[in-house]
Amino acid sequence: MADPLHIFTDGSFNDASRSGGWAFVVREAGNQIHSASGKAGGTSNNTFEVLAVLNAMSWIAVEAPTRAVTLWTDAVHVIEGCNRYRAIWRNNGWKRITPNQHTRRRPIPDREIWQQLDTLLERHPHVAVEWCKGHSGSVGNEHADALARLAARVKTP
């Protein structure tokens, strides 16, 4: 049986340019076996944190579809979204609801990204999404952070 994979994700956002970067680092038995990063336009750091997890899940779907995986993120809203809210959002038509029936139901920010991520997480129940403290010396987290920051700074032609 293969060792479980540990995948560290991170996002970075530059408010001035309204663009950011995402990254993930795959580790097995303490060694890095893969990493990827990219740049995109966006509206907040939250977008890039979710994009990092989505891209990691896309990699898992192709490269490790049956492997035990722990996907680590330092973004609490991503963990809450993955482990708690996505089922609620899905059942509510990807809109937020409030106890007050007179208020308008608002769409979930980054709804399209969350929907894609939801599909992948449903297909791969062997993936556990967990929290790791950011900037605390975790090699995988620090490397993902550096890659995301670098991707966010890359000039677009």
Beta strands, then each sheet from edge to edge (+ up, - down):
strand 1: 5-14
strand 2: 19-28
strand 3: 31-41
strand 4: 69-73
strand 5: 95-96
strand 6: 106-107
strand 7: 127-131
sheet 1: 3+ 2- 1+ 4+ 7+
sheet 2: 5+ 6-
end
